[in-house]
Amino acid sequence: MDLKSRYTNYELRPFYAGSGAVASVSEDGQLLATSVVDEVNIMDLGSTKKILHKIENDDEQEITALKLTPDGNYLCFVSQAQLLRIYDLNAKKVVRSMKVSSPVYVMDCDASSTLVALGGTDGSVTVVDVENGYVTHSLKGHGGTISSLKFYGELNSTTWRLASGDTNGMVKVWDLVRRNCLHTIQEHAAAVRGLDFRVSDASEGTLELLSGGRDDIVNLHQLDASKKVKLLQTIPVNQQIESCGFIQGAKKENLFYTAGGEAVFQVMSLDSGFIIKKSKKPVEELFIIGVLPILEGSKMYLVLSDQTLFLVDMHGSFQELDDSIIIEHKIAGNHGTVADMRFVGPGLTMLALATNSPALRIIPTTDFLPQQEDTAGESIGNDVTSRSLPLEVELYEGHTDLLNAVDSTEDGKWLATCSKDHTALLWRYNSDLSKFEIYAKYTGHAGSVTAVGLPNVVRKDWPEFIITASNDLTIKKWTVPKPDRENREVHVIKVSDYTRRAHEKDINALSLSPNDSVFATASYDKTCKVWNVDSGELEGTLANHKRGLWDVSFCQYDKLLATASGDKTIKVWSLDTFSVVKTLEGHTNAVQKCSFINKNKQLISTGADGLVKIWDLSTGECIRTLDAHENRIWALSVLQDGEEFATADADGVFQFWRDSSEEESKQNLENEKLRVEQEQSLQNYLSRGDWTNAFLLAMTLDHPMRLYRVLENSASANNESSTFVFNEELDKVIASLDNEQILTLMKRSRDWNTNASTHSIAQKVIRCILMRHNIATLSDVPGIMNIIDAVIPYTQRHLTRIDDLVEQSYILDYSLVQLDKIM
């Protein structure tokens, strides 16, 4: 029986999560720098979409601020340990490291990529030369934490300014050439989070400064060459401001942008104070924590508080007649906790996610998942450097509360979601737009809808029904309206075909049989119930678990059903007798998901212990445990009867698995064939006395006793001068070994030395190495001193034993002499 026992895994981890540091982008938009707690990732946003650099933070402290230089040559980042590091992207190493006076949460870099400014919580501003790594300015005068920074400089001129704002609402403008404070402005009543410069009158050398704060206002100041400041305008924006700035190339229109509260990005006119363009407010309660202009302001990245980035096309937005903002694409730094997922779309090349968000998330997997021919040989594991990562995400808003579960039809073109907002939505794939659209909305449950199911057999062009389960302890069957090409409005269905009270506690999962004749519900009341799809009548109750059930799954090829429970077991049931056929035990915590694979021969399960287990149903034994997650695995989606499957955990880490059992079997056969050939070659070398090839082949085989036999045979065949330990040929080979080979040979000698029957060869090897290699060079080999320390005690024991034998031989000699005298 052919079983699937080996899987190659490909990992997709969050690249922006768990840190308050705002992401940074190079001016050309090709590089993106993000942080995951104490690590920094630098991504290629071009065609390859790869992680170019992964920078480990040695002090394991959270990254608080980071900034890419506009030219993309350096990354500056600061950790909670108040340590500034400058990373050279070309040399791929940290070239400067220095201590700063206080924690830093805001940074800015000038347009020439020469200087970086750091704003401290002690009110100080430190300016550092990026390339040379020394402090050029240390500016003091603020009474609160620095909350914003902005450079302004003109090449080949003496006009270099730095504006800084603090949490008390104060703004200071510094002259970096003269090293003094030019202007102090106190016009805000809360933290200043946005600053920007522009030239007001080049002939007179006057600048305009835009400042925005958490007091929901924007101020426009005029700064002349002297120390005079004039407040030109104060504009209320009715929004907590986290970032603001002038729209470049829009001098005639006199426009500026603000972003922050309610995750809204808006473009306003300084002349009228009216909103010109405005992005749509998301359903989820988010806010924008940063705006990253690129390509001279023609595009901007909006950084949201959930570490999602939106790329805004400013030029395209101004060409639109309405007030909409064009968002080119969205990048998800992480997906949070993934509760459920399904492969969807034409060819099942996308993954639909139910996460701790009201929006349905869909990510592409086409360029990330390897082709079949890529899986030959050993597991590639977590190496994704050769493939494009699915950074982009489609967000579909329809629900108003968190999603609980998703389901899809076999072709992936119809998708159902259910939410804590008491509703379920049916989505249809629009091939013209290459996007999903809401087709129908089902309302009627009195509680959170926890599970949803679509038919496995779609006889027409659409699924004819949908089944939902809720925390109101009921199940409902709903009719899906027939599609109408002329009517594209969302169907709102308020009346179900039937409603049944199903369980005594929350219903956690729902599954339909392969022929859609029955469906099963799994509940926290420790039971699974089987229902007739047409009538909604109860057909059987499966009660044998000791704790609540998390999942239920039908077998596609037999009348079997599997349930996963909090009692750490999976039970396989017969649908004929409603009795337990097999109980699978092995998880150390609750089993979250289960699914039949390989034509009912096997089963996959995932658990709260972070493990994926592959079971042989004929024996009920676990034949493989896949350990690649560090947290509870909530989600599982299987393709092609187990040829591929995906898992996702509470940390938002995805593992994509592909069956490589056949490749492994072929590789094992090849390895065995090679081993037999090498064994024969070794015997031939020994019989011919070819000690060089015999020794080197034995080292390659990495088998201790084969290597021992070669050395033992060589020593016993040595009839030459005592100047050689083994013989001239073998001594020369040992003299030519590199450090790694010496270390391996010393490890073998250490092990042989522990046994009285093999210690003599071990001592010969050690002696030969010490005679043929420089002692000073040997002592520098990493790990060799530990081996020598382990060799010495046993060597002393062997010497003591030999001394005892010699002493006993003297007594025997004396006794024999005395016996001769008596005789």
C-alpha positions in Angstrom: 0.0 0.0 0.0 1.5 3.3 -1.1 1.4 5.8 1.8 2.3 9.4 1.8 4.9 9.7 4.5 7.3 12.5 3.4 6.4 16.1 2.7 8.5 19.1 1.6 7.5 22.3 3.3 7.7 25.9 2.2 7.3 28.6 4.8 5.6 32.0 4.7 6.2 34.0 7.8 5.1 37.5 8.8 7.7 40.1 7.6 6.2 43.1 9.5 4.6 42.4 12.9 5.0 42.9 16.6 6.8 46.3 16.5 5.9 49.9 16.7 8.5 50.9 14.1 7.0 52.4 11.0 8.2 50.7 7.8 10.5 52.5 5.4 10.8 52.5 1.6 13.6 53.6 -0.7 12.9 56.6 -3.0 12.6 54.4 -6.1 10.1 52.1 -4.4 12.2 49.0 -4.9 13.2 48.3 -1.3 11.0 48.0 1.8 12.4 47.7 5.3 10.2 46.3 8.1 10.6 44.8 11.5 9.3 41.7 13.3 9.9 42.4 17.0 13.7 42.3 17.2 14.5 41.4 13.5 14.6 43.6 10.4 13.6 42.4 7.0 14.5 44.2 3.8 12.3 43.2 0.9 12.6 43.6 -2.9 9.3 45.1 -4.1 10.3 44.6 -7.8 9.4 41.7 -9.9 11.1 39.1 -7.6 9.5 40.1 -4.3 12.1 38.4 -2.1 13.6 38.9 1.3 17.0 40.3 0.4 18.3 40.8 3.9 17.3 39.4 7.3 19.1 41.3 10.1 19.2 39.7 13.5 19.3 42.0 16.4 22.0 40.7 18.8 20.6 42.3 21.9 17.1 40.7 21.2 15.4 44.0 22.0 12.4 45.3 20.0 13.1 47.6 17.1 11.7 51.0 17.8 12.5 52.9 14.7 14.1 52.3 11.3 14.9 54.3 8.1 16.2 53.4 4.7 18.3 56.0 3.0 16.5 57.3 -0.1 19.2 55.8 -2.4 18.7 52.4 -0.8 22.3 51.9 0.2 22.0 52.0 4.0 19.5 51.1 6.7 19.6 52.8 10.0 17.7 51.2 12.9 17.4 51.6 16.7 16.4 49.1 19.3 14.8 49.4 22.7 18.4 49.0 24.1 19.1 52.5 22.7 21.6 51.2 20.2 21.8 52.8 16.7 23.0 50.4 14.0 23.9 51.4 10.4 23.6 48.4 7.9 25.3 48.6 4.6 23.1 46.9 2.0 25.9 46.4 -0.5 28.4 44.9 2.0 25.5 43.0 3.8 26.7 43.8 7.3 26.4 46.3 10.1 29.1 48.9 9.6 28.4 51.2 12.5 27.0 50.8 16.0 26.6 53.5 18.6 24.7 54.2 21.8 22.1 57.0 21.9 21.0 59.0 25.0 17.4 57.8 25.1 14.9 55.5 23.3 14.2 56.6 19.8 10.8 56.3 18.1 11.1 58.7 15.1 13.8 59.0 12.4 14.2 60.9 9.2 16.9 60.9 6.4 17.7 63.8 4.2 17.2 63.6 0.4 20.9 63.2 -0.3 21.1 60.0 1.9 23.9 61.7 3.9 22.4 62.4 7.3 19.9 60.7 9.5 18.2 62.4 12.4 17.0 60.6 15.6 14.4 62.0 18.0 14.8 60.8 21.6 12.3 60.5 24.4 14.5 62.9 26.4 13.8 65.7 24.0 17.1 65.6 22.2 17.7 65.4 18.5 20.8 63.6 17.2 22.1 63.9 13.6 24.5 61.3 12.4 26.6 61.1 9.2 25.3 57.8 7.7 28.4 56.7 5.7 31.0 57.8 8.1 29.1 56.9 11.3 29.7 59.9 13.5 27.5 62.4 15.3 27.3 65.8 13.4 24.8 67.6 15.6 23.4 67.1 19.1 20.4 69.5 19.4 18.7 70.1 22.7 15.8 72.4 23.7 12.6 70.3 23.6 10.8 69.6 26.8 8.9 66.5 25.6 9.5 63.3 23.6 10.3 64.0 19.9 7.4 62.9 17.9 8.3 64.1 14.3 11.3 65.1 12.2 11.8 66.5 8.8 14.9 67.5 6.8 15.1 70.2 4.2 18.2 70.9 2.1 19.3 72.4 -1.1 22.3 70.8 -2.8 25.4 73.0 -3.3 23.9 75.6 -0.9 24.1 76.7 2.7 20.4 76.2 3.3 20.0 73.0 5.5 17.1 72.8 7.9 15.7 70.3 10.3 12.3 70.6 11.8 11.4 68.7 15.0 8.1 68.4 16.8 7.4 67.0 20.3 4.5 65.6 22.3 3.9 69.0 24.0 3.0 70.6 20.6 6.2 72.5 20.2 8.0 72.8 16.8 11.6 73.8 16.4 13.4 74.6 13.2 17.2 74.1 13.3 19.9 75.6 11.0 22.2 72.7 10.5 25.0 74.8 9.0 25.1 77.4 11.8 24.1 74.7 14.4 21.5 76.8 16.1 17.7 77.0 16.6 16.1 79.4 14.1 12.5 79.2 15.1 10.5 77.9 18.1 6.7 77.5 17.4 4.0 76.6 19.9 0.8 76.5 18.0 -0.4 72.9 18.7 -2.1 71.6 21.8 -1.0 68.0 21.3 1.8 65.9 19.8 3.1 67.1 16.5 3.2 64.0 14.1 3.6 65.6 10.7 6.1 68.1 9.3 7.0 69.2 5.8 8.9 72.1 4.1 8.5 73.8 0.7 10.0 76.9 -0.8 7.8 80.0 -0.5 9.9 82.6 -2.3 13.3 81.4 -3.6 14.5 85.0 -4.2 14.0 86.0 -0.6 15.0 82.6 0.8 11.7 82.1 2.7 10.3 78.6 3.4 6.9 77.4 4.4 6.5 74.8 7.1 3.4 72.5 7.4 2.7 71.0 10.8 0.0 68.6 11.8 -0.8 67.3 15.2 -3.1 65.0 17.2 -5.1 68.1 18.0 -6.8 67.6 14.6 -5.4 70.8 13.0 -2.8 71.7 10.4 -0.8 74.9 10.6 1.0 76.6 7.8 3.9 78.9 8.8 6.1 81.2 6.8 9.8 81.2 7.8 12.0 84.0 6.6 15.8 84.1 6.5 15.9 85.8 9.9 14.2 84.4 13.0 10.7 85.6 12.2 7.8 83.2 11.9 4.4 84.0 10.5 1.3 81.8 11.0 -0.4 81.8 7.6 -3.2 79.4 8.1 -4.8 77.1 10.7 -7.0 74.4 9.1 -9.1 72.0 11.1 -9.1 68.5 9.4 -11.4 66.7 11.8 -8.9 63.8 12.0 -6.2 62.8 14.4 -3.1 63.4 12.3 -0.2 60.9 12.2 1.3 62.2 9.0 1.0 65.2 6.7 2.8 66.9 3.9 2.7 69.0 0.8 1.6 67.4 -2.5 4.7 67.7 -4.7 4.1 69.2 -8.1 0.8 70.7 -6.9 2.0 74.3 -6.1 -0.7 75.8 -8.2 -3.4 73.8 -6.6 -1.9 74.4 -3.2 -2.6 71.0 -1.9 -1.5 68.9 1.1 -2.3 65.5 2.5 -3.2 64.3 6.0 -3.5 60.7 7.3 -4.1 59.1 10.7 -7.4 58.6 12.5 -10.0 56.1 11.0 -7.3 55.0 8.5 -8.3 57.7 6.1 -5.9 59.4 3.7 -7.2 62.7 2.4 -6.0 65.5 0.1 -7.0 69.0 1.1 -6.7 72.5 -0.4 -4.9 75.2 1.5 -6.9 77.8 -0.4 -10.4 76.6 0.4 -9.7 74.2 3.3 -11.9 71.6 1.5 -11.2 67.9 1.0 -10.3 67.3 -2.6 -9.6 63.5 -2.4 -10.4 61.0 0.3 -9.8 57.3 0.7 -12.6 55.0 1.9 -12.8 54.4 5.6 -12.3 50.7 6.4 -14.8 48.7 8.4 -12.1 47.6 10.9 -11.0 50.1 13.5 -7.6 51.1 12.2 -5.5 54.2 11.7 -2.6 55.2 9.5 0.7 55.3 11.3 2.8 56.6 8.5 2.9 57.9 4.9 5.9 57.0 2.7 6.2 59.2 -0.5 8.2 57.6 -3.3 9.1 58.6 -6.9 9.1 62.3 -6.1 5.6 62.1 -4.5 3.9 60.5 -7.5 3.1 57.5 -5.3 2.8 57.0 -1.6 2.7 54.0 0.7 0.2 54.2 3.5 1.3 52.2 6.6 -1.7 51.0 8.6 -1.7 50.0 12.3 -2.2 46.3 11.4 1.0 46.4 9.4 -0.7 46.5 6.0 0.6 48.8 3.3 -1.5 50.5 0.6 0.2 51.9 -2.5 -1.6 55.1 -3.6 -1.3 56.4 -7.1 -1.4 60.2 -6.7 -1.2 61.1 -10.4 -3.9 58.6 -11.3 -6.1 59.8 -8.5 -5.9 63.4 -9.7 -7.0 62.4 -13.1 -10.2 60.9 -11.7 -13.2 63.2 -11.7 -14.6 62.0 -8.4 -13.0 62.3 -4.9 -11.7 58.7 -4.8 -8.1 57.7 -4.1 -6.7 55.0 -6.4 -5.0 52.2 -4.5 -2.7 50.2 -6.8 -2.1 47.2 -4.5 -2.0 46.2 -0.9 0.8 44.5 1.0 0.1 42.5 4.1 3.0 42.5 6.6 1.1 39.8 8.5 -2.3 38.2 8.6 -2.7 37.9 12.4 -4.4 34.7 13.7 -5.7 32.6 10.8 -8.9 30.9 11.9 -9.7 29.1 8.7 -8.6 29.0 5.0 -9.4 27.5 1.6 -7.7 27.3 -1.7 -9.9 29.3 -4.1 -10.0 31.0 -7.6 -9.5 29.5 -11.0 -7.1 26.6 -10.7 -7.2 27.0 -6.9 -4.2 29.4 -7.1 -5.3 31.7 -4.3 -5.8 31.2 -0.6 -8.9 32.7 1.1 -8.3 33.5 4.8 -10.6 34.1 7.8 -8.5 36.1 10.2 -9.1 38.3 13.3 -10.4 41.0 10.9 -13.8 41.7 9.4 -12.3 41.7 5.9 -11.9 38.6 3.8 -8.3 38.2 2.8 -7.1 36.5 -0.4 -3.5 36.0 -1.2 -1.9 34.6 -4.4 0.1 31.4 -4.2 1.0 31.0 -7.9 4.6 32.3 -7.8 5.3 31.1 -4.3 4.4 27.4 -4.4 6.9 25.3 -6.4 6.2 23.4 -9.5 6.1 19.6 -9.3 9.6 19.2 -10.7 11.1 21.5 -8.0 10.4 19.0 -5.3 13.0 16.3 -6.2 15.6 15.4 -3.7 15.8 16.6 -0.1 13.4 19.0 1.5 14.1 22.6 0.7 12.5 23.6 4.0 12.2 27.2 4.7 14.4 28.4 1.8 12.2 30.8 -0.3 15.0 32.9 -1.8 14.3 31.4 -5.3 10.6 32.2 -5.3 8.5 35.3 -5.2 6.7 35.8 -1.9 3.0 36.5 -1.9 3.3 39.9 -0.4 0.1 41.4 -2.0 -3.3 40.8 -0.5 -6.8 41.5 -1.7 -9.1 42.8 1.1 -12.9 42.3 0.6 -15.1 44.1 3.0 -18.6 42.8 3.6 -18.7 41.7 7.2 -18.7 44.1 10.1 -17.1 41.8 12.6 -14.4 39.1 12.7 -14.6 36.2 10.4 -15.0 32.7 11.8 -14.8 30.3 8.9 -14.7 30.0 5.1 -15.8 27.3 2.6 -15.6 27.0 -1.2 -16.9 24.9 -4.0 -14.6 22.4 -5.7 -13.8 24.7 -8.6 -12.9 27.6 -6.3 -15.3 30.1 -8.0 -17.8 30.3 -5.2 -16.8 31.2 -1.6 -18.8 31.4 1.6 -17.8 33.3 4.7 -19.4 33.6 8.2 -18.8 36.1 10.9 -19.5 37.3 14.4 -21.8 39.9 12.9 -24.5 37.1 12.8 -24.4 36.9 9.0 -23.0 34.7 6.2 -21.9 35.9 2.8 -21.7 34.1 -0.5 -19.0 35.4 -2.9 -18.7 34.8 -6.7 -15.6 35.1 -8.7 -15.8 37.7 -11.5 -13.5 36.4 -14.3 -13.7 39.8 -16.1 -12.3 41.7 -13.1 -10.4 38.8 -11.6 -11.9 39.5 -8.3 -14.5 38.1 -5.9 -17.9 39.9 -5.5 -20.6 39.6 -2.9 -23.4 37.6 -4.4 -25.8 37.0 -1.5 -26.1 37.9 2.2 -27.8 35.7 4.7 -29.3 37.2 7.9 -31.4 35.5 10.5 -29.1 34.0 13.1 -29.3 35.4 16.6 -25.7 34.8 17.4 -22.3 34.6 15.8 -22.2 32.3 12.7 -19.4 29.9 13.5 -19.5 27.5 10.5 -20.6 27.5 6.9 -20.8 24.8 4.2 -21.2 24.8 0.4 -22.3 21.7 -1.6 -19.6 19.4 -3.0 -21.6 18.7 -6.1 -22.5 21.8 -8.2 -25.0 20.5 -10.7 -25.6 23.9 -12.3 -23.5 27.0 -12.7 -24.0 28.0 -9.0 -24.3 26.2 -5.7 -28.0 25.6 -5.0 -27.9 25.9 -1.2 -25.7 27.0 1.7 -25.7 25.6 5.3 -24.8 27.7 8.4 -24.3 26.9 12.1 -24.3 29.5 14.9 -23.7 30.1 18.5 -27.4 30.5 18.9 -27.1 26.6 18.8 -29.1 26.3 15.5 -28.3 25.2 12.0 -30.0 26.7 8.9 -30.2 25.7 5.3 -30.6 28.5 2.8 -31.4 28.7 -0.9 -29.0 30.4 -3.3 -30.9 32.5 -5.8 -30.3 31.8 -9.5 -27.8 34.2 -11.1 -29.2 36.9 -13.2 -26.9 38.5 -15.7 -28.9 41.7 -15.8 -29.3 42.0 -12.0 -25.9 42.4 -10.3 -27.2 43.6 -6.9 -26.5 41.6 -3.8 -29.3 39.2 -2.8 -30.3 39.6 0.8 -31.8 36.4 2.1 -33.7 36.7 5.4 -35.7 33.4 5.5 -34.1 30.0 5.6 -35.4 26.7 4.2 -35.4 25.2 7.7 -33.9 25.9 11.1 -33.0 23.2 13.6 -31.8 23.4 17.2 -28.7 21.3 16.9 -26.6 21.3 20.1 -26.4 22.3 23.7 -23.1 24.2 23.3 -21.3 26.2 20.6 -21.1 24.6 17.1 -17.4 24.7 16.0 -17.5 23.0 12.6 -19.7 21.8 9.8 -19.0 19.5 6.9 -21.0 18.1 4.0 -20.8 14.5 2.7 -19.3 13.9 -0.8 -22.8 13.4 -2.4 -24.4 16.2 -0.4 -27.0 13.9 1.1 -26.1 14.5 4.7 -24.0 17.0 6.7 -22.3 16.8 10.1 -21.9 19.3 12.9 -19.2 19.2 15.6 -20.0 21.0 18.9 -18.3 21.8 22.2 -21.0 19.6 23.9 -18.7 16.6 23.0 -21.0 15.3 20.3 -21.1 15.2 16.5 -24.5 15.0 14.8 -25.4 13.8 11.3 -28.3 15.6 9.6 -30.3 15.0 6.4 -29.6 17.9 4.0 -33.0 17.9 2.3 -35.2 17.7 5.4 -32.9 18.8 8.2 -33.8 15.8 10.3 -31.3 14.2 12.7 -30.0 10.9 11.4 -27.4 10.0 14.1 -25.5 11.3 17.1 -21.8 10.4 17.6 -21.0 10.6 21.3 -17.7 9.1 22.5 -15.3 12.0 23.0 -14.5 13.2 26.5 -14.2 16.9 25.5 -15.6 19.3 23.0 -15.1 18.8 19.3 -13.2 21.3 17.1 -13.6 19.7 13.6 -15.5 17.1 11.5 -14.6 15.8 8.1 -16.1 13.3 5.7 -14.2 10.7 3.7 -14.5 11.1 -0.1 -14.2 7.4 -0.9 -16.0 5.5 1.9 -18.8 6.0 4.4 -16.5 7.3 7.1 -16.4 10.4 9.2 -13.6 11.8 11.4 -13.9 14.1 14.4 -11.2 16.1 16.1 -11.5 16.8 19.8 -10.1 18.7 22.7 -9.4 15.3 24.4 -6.3 15.0 22.1 -7.8 12.3 19.9 -9.3 11.8 16.4 -12.0 9.3 16.1 -13.1 7.7 12.8 -16.7 6.7 12.7 -18.8 4.4 10.5 -21.8 6.2 8.9 -23.6 2.9 8.7 -23.5 2.1 12.4 -22.5 5.5 13.9 -19.9 3.6 15.9 -16.2 4.3 16.4 -13.9 2.4 13.9 -10.6 3.8 15.0 -9.3 6.1 17.7 -6.1 7.9 16.8 -4.0 9.0 19.8 -0.7 10.9 19.7 -1.3 14.7 20.0 -0.3 16.2 23.3 -3.0 18.9 23.1 -6.3 19.5 21.5 -6.7 18.4 17.9 -8.0 21.4 15.9 -8.4 20.1 12.3 -8.5 16.8 10.5 -8.9 15.6 6.9 -8.9 12.3 5.0 -6.2 11.9 2.3 -4.9 9.3 -0.1 -8.3 7.7 -0.9 -9.2 7.1 2.8 -6.0 5.2 3.5 -4.6 8.1 5.6 -5.6 11.2 7.6 -4.0 14.5 8.4 -4.5 16.2 11.7 -3.3 19.5 13.2 -3.2 20.4 16.9 -2.8 23.0 19.5 0.6 21.4 20.2 1.8 23.0 16.9 2.2 19.5 15.2 0.9 18.1 11.9 0.5 14.3 12.0 0.0 11.9 9.1 -1.9 8.7 10.1 -2.1 5.3 8.6 -5.8 4.4 9.0 -5.2 0.6 8.4 -3.2 0.4 11.6 -4.3 3.6 13.4 -0.7 4.6 13.8 1.0 8.0 13.2 3.6 7.4 10.5 5.0 10.9 10.3 5.0 14.0 12.6 5.7 17.3 10.8 7.0 19.9 13.2 7.3 23.4 11.6 4.9 25.5 13.7 5.6 27.1 17.0 1.9 27.8 18.0 -1.6 26.3 17.8 -2.5 25.4 14.2 -6.0 26.7 13.6 -6.3 26.2 9.9 -5.8 23.4 7.4 -6.7 23.2 3.7 -6.0 20.1 1.5 -5.5 19.9 -2.2 -5.5 16.9 -4.6 -6.3 14.3 -2.0 -3.3 15.2 0.1 -0.7 15.8 -2.7 -0.6 19.3 -1.2 -1.9 21.0 1.9 -1.5 24.2 3.8 -1.4 24.9 7.5 -1.5 28.2 9.4 -1.1 28.9 13.1 -2.0 31.6 15.7 1.2 33.6 14.8 0.1 33.9 11.2 2.9 31.6 10.0 1.9 29.5 6.9 3.5 26.2 5.9 2.8 24.9 2.4 3.4 21.1 2.2 3.9 19.0 -0.9 4.1 15.2 -1.0 7.6 14.1 -1.8 7.3 10.4 -0.8 7.9 9.1 -4.3 11.0 11.3 -4.7 12.3 10.2 -1.3 11.8 6.5 -2.2 13.7 7.0 -5.4 16.5 8.8 -3.6 16.7 6.1 -1.0 17.1 3.5 -3.7 19.8 5.6 -5.3 21.5 6.0 -1.9 21.3 2.3 -1.2 22.7 1.4 -4.6 25.6 3.9 -4.1 26.2 2.5 -0.6 26.5 -1.1 -1.9 28.9 0.1 -4.6 31.1 2.0 -2.1 31.1 -1.0 0.2 32.4 -3.2 -2.6 35.0 -0.6 -3.5 36.2 -0.5 0.1 36.7 -4.2 0.2 38.6 -4.1 -3.1 40.9 -1.4 -1.8 41.6 -3.4 1.4 42.3 -6.5 -0.4 44.8 -4.7 -2.7 46.4 -2.8 0.3 45.4 0.5 -1.2 45.3 2.3 2.1 44.9 5.8 0.8 41.7 5.2 -1.1 40.4 2.8 1.5 40.8 5.4 4.3 39.3 8.3 2.3 36.3 6.2 1.2 35.8 5.1 4.8 35.8 8.7 5.9 33.3 9.6 3.2 30.9 6.7 4.2 31.0 8.2 7.7 30.7 4.8 9.4 32.9 4.5 12.5 33.5 0.8 12.4 34.4 0.7 8.7 36.9 3.4 9.3 38.2 1.5 12.3 38.6 -1.7 10.3 40.7 0.2 7.7 43.0 1.6 10.4 43.2 -1.8 12.2 44.1 -3.7 9.0 46.7 -1.0 8.1 48.3 -1.3 11.5 48.5 -5.1 11.4 50.0 -5.0 7.9 52.7 -2.6 8.9 56.1 -4.2 8.6 58.0 -1.0 8.0 60.2 1.2 10.2 58.8 2.3 13.5 59.1 5.9 12.3 55.6 5.4 10.9 52.5 5.0 13.1 50.5 3.0 10.6 52.5 3.0 7.4 54.1 5.6 5.1 51.2 5.8 2.8 48.5 6.2 5.5 50.5 8.5 7.6 50.9 10.9 4.6 47.1 10.8 4.1 46.4 11.7 7.7 49.0 14.5 7.4 47.0 16.0 4.5 43.6 16.1 6.2 41.9 19.5 6.5 40.5 20.8 9.8 37.0 19.4 9.3 38.4 16.0 8.6 40.7 16.1 11.5 37.8 17.0 13.8 35.8 14.1 12.5 38.7 11.7 13.0 39.3 13.0 16.5 35.7 12.4 17.4 35.9 8.8 16.2 39.1 8.4 18.2 37.4 9.8 21.3 34.6 7.2 21.0 37.1 4.3 20.3 39.2 5.4 23.2 36.4 4.6 25.7 36.6 0.9 24.9 39.5 -1.3 26.0 39.4 -3.4 22.9 39.6 -0.4 20.5 41.6 2.1 22.4 45.0 1.1 20.8 43.9 2.2 17.4 42.5 5.4 18.9 45.8 6.1 20.5 47.6 5.5 17.2 45.4 7.9 15.4 45.9 10.6 18.0 49.6 10.1 17.9 49.7 10.3 14.1 47.7 13.5 14.1 50.0 15.1 16.8 53.1 14.0 14.9 52.0 15.2 11.4 50.2 18.4 12.2 51.3 21.7 13.8 50.1 21.8 17.5 49.4 25.5 17.4 47.3 25.1 14.2 45.4 22.1 15.8 44.6 24.1 18.9 42.7 26.7 16.7 40.4 24.1 15.2 36.9 24.9 16.8 35.8 22.1 19.2 39.0 20.1 19.2 40.0 21.1 22.7 36.7 19.7 24.1 37.5 16.4 22.3 41.0 16.3 23.8 39.5 17.0 27.3 37.2 14.0 26.8 40.1 11.8 25.6 42.5 12.4 28.5 40.6 10.7 31.4 40.1 7.4 29.4 43.8 7.5 28.3 44.9 7.9 31.9 42.6 4.9 32.8 44.2 2.8 30.1 47.7 3.8 31.3 46.8 2.9 34.8 45.5 -0.5 33.7 48.7 -1.2 31.8 50.8 -0.2 34.8 48.8 -2.7 36.9 49.3 -5.4 34.3 53.1 -4.8 34.3 53.2 -4.9 38.1 51.2 -8.1 38.1 53.6 -9.5 35.5 56.6 -8.9 37.9 54.8 -10.9 40.6 54.2 -13.7 38.1 57.9 -13.7 37.0 58.9 -13.8 40.7 56.6 -16.7 41.3 57.9 -18.6 38.3 61.5 -18.1 39.5 60.7 -19.4 42.9 58.9 -22.4 41.5 62.0 -23.2 39.4 64.1 -23.2 42.5 61.7 -25.6 44.3 61.7 -27.9 41.3 
